[in-house]
Amino acid sequence: MNIYEAVKDKNVLGNYFKDLRTWENWLAFLKVVAGYPESEFSEKELETFKSCTSLEKVPEKGTIKEVFALVGRRGGKSQAASLLSIFYGLFGGWQRDLSPGEKAHIFIIATNVEQGKIILRYIQGIFNSNPALKRKIKKKLKTEIHLENDVIISVKPASWRSSRGFSTGLVILEELAYWRFEEQSSNRDREIYTALTPGLSTIENSLTFGISTPYAKQGLLWDKFNTHFGHPGSVLVWKAPTWIMNLSLKKEDLEKDYKQNLGTAEFSAEYGANFREDIEGFLPVNIYDQAVVQNRYSVPYNDSYEYKAFCDFSEGLREKADSSTLAISHLEGKKAVLDLALEARPPFDVDQVVKSFVKYLKAFKVFSVTQDRHAVAWIKNDLENKGIEVIVSKLNKSQIYEGFSVYMNKKQIEMLDNKRLRNQTLGLQRYLKSGGPKIDHWPGGHDDIINSAAGSLLLSLESMNEELGEAYFQGYDDPRDMVETEEDENNESLGEVIWPLDSYEETHFKTPTLKDYKSIPEQVQEYIKGKNEVDVSRICKKYMIRNDATPRKILKDLGWVGIGAGVFKKRTGERAGYPKIKKD
């Protein structure tokens, strides 16, 4: 029995489908994977095969070792992966390739375990739809299904460590196009792919099955498409829009429902299964790596140089939100040298972070720092109270990154050996928009440390008056002239400055769990102390309160009077007072 026959048979996997006619193009796909000869394909199936692979001849049985299905959203990718997992798990015949006591594994590898569980739930649903199949399950765990024949189907996070050392018969690479856009590694997809290879070689008929909606023209999925699409060999690339693989959905209906909201480029990728034409990689790996000084984690202060600093502060309250960062650099000949790159990852105590950053600034005898133009407004007062002048950059991030890339290409920058800095830099994307290109991190990503590093390096290079000129970094008098945002909470000081720093990790502030949070009533009382007039919007910004209705009510309860435009004035006279407010 092969996968195609199993899906067609109601006694095996066919019972899962209400109407197989909507899945007929996936059946053509399964015929190719099963190794059917071209003579057993219908004319329509051959037409589907050729349009989805750009191949003229159907691959011979046993030649395909890897399959990459680039299919639009809601096209049935996860269901196809589930069916392959069950078929290979039950009928793969892998026991002949294993030693006594050894188990065969099917890995569903996704960006995170929760995403991988989507396929696992489909697998459980298929087993539950057929009592005979359900009896083949030995036990079920949260992320694993153990079969009677010593095959284990399990969900793994996208990490090269999690899948090493196992005999693997089938690997599902879920939403592969998005793997590399994570800060743990700028080369994450290839690292995992390489780590899986030895385990797959143990089993003769093993298969790698990558499924994804296309995204940017970079990474493993793009490489596989660019190299193998339309070329015969052991790697099959199948590319099809949603409406081809899921015949219950019509192209015109999807365009009507989604195209206007998503835009042409995103719709073309999400449902048309095309790589984004409006997104490009920012900086080639080789350009970045040639600028890195290996095993240099920081550079000690040298009174022969003048140092420049750039910071990017965040509110620091929510875990996985933006970090607060500081970078210091100097000009050495015609090269800008990055001396220090500090990052405080949230949650943290902003006062401790400010103290630590100031300590490093003064260690380098830097008494003015340029801040990101969209940085939080409160940092100006906090730093200036400690003797550090704050200048707001007139450059936005895209302009900073453009200037940075120019000097990287000219080999006029020396970078620290800092993995997180490298990953953020290589994760930057160039978005091609009608108003001009924009350089930024990927959706859900971060660029805090490279923002400060690039800004500092440009400040050092500015002194040569090349390309950029002094006007590039003239600042505003007050950050609030640009924008007001954010505020924050909890972290520890690093203590004394020690040179050289042993590793980058020593510059990452260890952040304990947040303690003793103030309730909103306590926050409001803290803010209004000693004031006769307050603006509710400033209270909300300071304490990150999303809805101003709560502080308004608290002010009224405290006897304050609204005088318009969100401004409240302290009431005087008999009704004035501060009634006790219970803690939330």
Secondary structure in CASP SS format (residue, H / E / C, confidence):
PFRMAT SS
TARGET T0000
AUTHOR 0000-0000-0000
METHOD secondary structure of the structure
MODEL  1
M C 1.00
N C 1.00
I H 1.00
Y H 1.00
E H 1.00
A H 1.00
V H 1.00
K H 1.00
D C 1.00
K C 1.00
N C 1.00
V C 1.00
L C 1.00
G H 1.00
N H 1.00
Y H 1.00
F C 1.00
K C 1.00
D C 1.00
L H 1.00
R H 1.00
T H 1.00
W H 1.00
E H 1.00
N H 1.00
W H 1.00
L H 1.00
A H 1.00
F H 1.00
L H 1.00
K H 1.00
V H 1.00
V H 1.00
A H 1.00
G C 1.00
Y C 1.00
P C 1.00
E H 1.00
S H 1.00
E H 1.00
F C 1.00
S C 1.00
E H 1.00
K H 1.00
E H 1.00
L H 1.00
E H 1.00
T H 1.00
F H 1.00
K H 1.00
S H 1.00
C H 1.00
T H 1.00
S C 1.00
L C 1.00
E C 1.00
K C 1.00
V C 1.00
P C 1.00
E C 1.00
K C 1.00
G C 1.00
T C 1.00
I C 1.00
K C 1.00
E E 1.00
V E 1.00
F E 1.00
A E 1.00
L E 1.00
V E 1.00
G C 1.00
R C 1.00
R C 1.00
G C 1.00
G C 1.00
K H 1.00
S H 1.00
Q H 1.00
A H 1.00
A H 1.00
S H 1.00
L H 1.00
L H 1.00
S H 1.00
I H 1.00
F H 1.00
Y H 1.00
G H 1.00
L H 1.00
F H 1.00
G C 1.00
G C 1.00
W H 1.00
Q H 1.00
R H 1.00
D H 1.00
L C 1.00
S C 1.00
P C 1.00
G C 1.00
E C 1.00
K C 1.00
A E 1.00
H E 1.00
I E 1.00
F E 1.00
I E 1.00
I E 1.00
A E 1.00
T C 1.00
N C 1.00
V H 1.00
E H 1.00
Q H 1.00
G H 1.00
K H 1.00
I H 1.00
I H 1.00
L H 1.00
R H 1.00
Y H 1.00
I H 1.00
Q H 1.00
G H 1.00
I H 1.00
F H 1.00
N H 1.00
S C 1.00
N C 1.00
P H 1.00
A H 1.00
L H 1.00
K H 1.00
R C 1.00
K C 1.00
I E 1.00
K E 1.00
K E 1.00
K E 1.00
L C 1.00
K C 1.00
T C 1.00
E E 1.00
I E 1.00
H E 1.00
L E 1.00
E C 1.00
N C 1.00
D C 1.00
V E 1.00
I E 1.00
I E 1.00
S E 1.00
V E 1.00
K E 1.00
P E 1.00
A C 1.00
S C 1.00
W C 1.00
R C 1.00
S C 1.00
S C 1.00
R C 1.00
G C 1.00
F C 1.00
S C 1.00
T E 1.00
G E 1.00
L E 1.00
V E 1.00
I E 1.00
L E 1.00
E E 1.00
E C 1.00
L H 1.00
A H 1.00
Y H 1.00
W C 1.00
R C 1.00
F C 1.00
E E 1.00
E C 1.00
Q C 1.00
S E 1.00
S C 1.00
N C 1.00
R H 1.00
D H 1.00
R H 1.00
E H 1.00
I H 1.00
Y H 1.00
T H 1.00
A H 1.00
L H 1.00
T H 1.00
P H 1.00
G H 1.00
L H 1.00
S H 1.00
T C 1.00
I C 1.00
E C 1.00
N C 1.00
S C 1.00
L E 1.00
T E 1.00
F E 1.00
G E 1.00
I E 1.00
S E 1.00
T C 1.00
P C 1.00
Y C 1.00
A C 1.00
K C 1.00
Q C 1.00
G H 1.00
L H 1.00
L H 1.00
W H 1.00
D H 1.00
K H 1.00
F H 1.00
N H 1.00
T H 1.00
H H 1.00
F C 1.00
G C 1.00
H C 1.00
P C 1.00
G C 1.00
S C 1.00
V E 1.00
L E 1.00
V E 1.00
W E 1.00
K E 1.00
A E 1.00
P C 1.00
T H 1.00
W H 1.00
I H 1.00
M H 1.00
N C 1.00
L C 1.00
S C 1.00
L C 1.00
K C 1.00
K H 1.00
E H 1.00
D H 1.00
L H 1.00
E H 1.00
K H 1.00
D H 1.00
Y H 1.00
K H 1.00
Q H 1.00
N H 1.00
L H 1.00
G C 1.00
T H 1.00
A H 1.00
E H 1.00
F H 1.00
S H 1.00
A H 1.00
E H 1.00
Y C 1.00
G C 1.00
A C 1.00
N C 1.00
F C 1.00
R C 1.00
E C 1.00
D C 1.00
I E 1.00
E E 1.00
G E 1.00
F C 1.00
L C 1.00
P C 1.00
V H 1.00
N H 1.00
I H 1.00
Y H 1.00
D H 1.00
Q H 1.00
A H 1.00
V E 1.00
V C 1.00
Q C 1.00
N C 1.00
R C 1.00
Y C 1.00
S C 1.00
V C 1.00
P C 1.00
Y C 1.00
N C 1.00
D C 1.00
S C 1.00
Y C 1.00
E C 1.00
Y E 1.00
K E 1.00
A E 1.00
F E 1.00
C E 1.00
D E 1.00
F C 1.00
S C 1.00
E C 1.00
G C 1.00
L C 1.00
R C 1.00
E C 1.00
K C 1.00
A C 1.00
D C 1.00
S C 1.00
S E 1.00
T E 1.00
L E 1.00
A E 1.00
I E 1.00
S E 1.00
H E 1.00
L E 1.00
E E 1.00
G C 1.00
K C 1.00
K E 1.00
A E 1.00
V E 1.00
L E 1.00
D E 1.00
L E 1.00
A E 1.00
L E 1.00
E E 1.00
A E 1.00
R C 1.00
P C 1.00
P C 1.00
F E 1.00
D C 1.00
V H 1.00
D H 1.00
Q H 1.00
V H 1.00
V H 1.00
K H 1.00
S H 1.00
F H 1.00
V H 1.00
K H 1.00
Y H 1.00
L H 1.00
K H 1.00
A H 1.00
F C 1.00
K C 1.00
V C 1.00
F C 1.00
S E 1.00
V E 1.00
T E 1.00
Q E 1.00
D C 1.00
R C 1.00
H C 1.00
A C 1.00
V C 1.00
A C 1.00
W C 1.00
I H 1.00
K H 1.00
N H 1.00
D H 1.00
L H 1.00
E H 1.00
N C 1.00
K C 1.00
G C 1.00
I C 1.00
E E 1.00
V E 1.00
I E 1.00
V E 1.00
S C 1.00
K C 1.00
L C 1.00
N C 1.00
K H 1.00
S H 1.00
Q H 1.00
I H 1.00
Y H 1.00
E H 1.00
G H 1.00
F H 1.00
S H 1.00
V H 1.00
Y H 1.00
M H 1.00
N H 1.00
K C 1.00
K C 1.00
Q C 1.00
I E 1.00
E E 1.00
M E 1.00
L C 1.00
D C 1.00
N C 1.00
K H 1.00
R H 1.00
L H 1.00
R H 1.00
N H 1.00
Q H 1.00
T H 1.00
L H 1.00
G C 1.00
L C 1.00
Q E 1.00
R E 1.00
Y E 1.00
L C 1.00
K C 1.00
S C 1.00
G C 1.00
G C 1.00
P C 1.00
K E 1.00
I E 1.00
D E 1.00
H C 1.00
W C 1.00
P C 1.00
G C 1.00
G C 1.00
H C 1.00
D C 1.00
D H 1.00
I H 1.00
I H 1.00
N H 1.00
S H 1.00
A H 1.00
A H 1.00
G H 1.00
S H 1.00
L H 1.00
L H 1.00
L H 1.00
S H 1.00
L H 1.00
E H 1.00
S C 1.00
M C 1.00
N C 1.00
E C 1.00
E C 1.00
L C 1.00
G C 1.00
E H 1.00
A H 1.00
Y H 1.00
F H 1.00
Q C 1.00
G C 1.00
Y E 1.00
D C 1.00
D C 1.00
P H 1.00
R H 1.00
D H 1.00
M C 1.00
V C 1.00
E C 1.00
T C 1.00
E C 1.00
E C 1.00
D C 1.00
E E 1.00
N E 1.00
N C 1.00
E C 1.00
S C 1.00
L C 1.00
G C 1.00
E C 1.00
V C 1.00
I C 1.00
W C 1.00
P C 1.00
L C 1.00
D C 1.00
S C 1.00
Y H 1.00
E H 1.00
E H 1.00
T H 1.00
H E 1.00
F C 1.00
K C 1.00
T C 1.00
P C 1.00
T C 1.00
L C 1.00
K C 1.00
D C 1.00
Y C 1.00
K C 1.00
S C 1.00
I H 1.00
P H 1.00
E H 1.00
Q H 1.00
V H 1.00
Q H 1.00
E H 1.00
Y H 1.00
I H 1.00
K C 1.00
G C 1.00
K C 1.00
N C 1.00
E E 1.00
V E 1.00
D E 1.00
V H 1.00
S H 1.00
R H 1.00
I H 1.00
C H 1.00
K H 1.00
K H 1.00
Y H 1.00
M C 1.00
I C 1.00
R C 1.00
N C 1.00
D C 1.00
A H 1.00
T H 1.00
P H 1.00
R H 1.00
K H 1.00
I H 1.00
L H 1.00
K H 1.00
D H 1.00
L C 1.00
G C 1.00
W E 1.00
V E 1.00
G E 1.00
I E 1.00
G E 1.00
A C 1.00
G C 1.00
V E 1.00
F E 1.00
K E 1.00
K E 1.00
R C 1.00
T C 1.00
G C 1.00
E C 1.00
R C 1.00
A C 1.00
G C 1.00
Y C 1.00
P C 1.00
K C 1.00
I C 1.00
K C 1.00
K C 1.00
D C 1.00
END
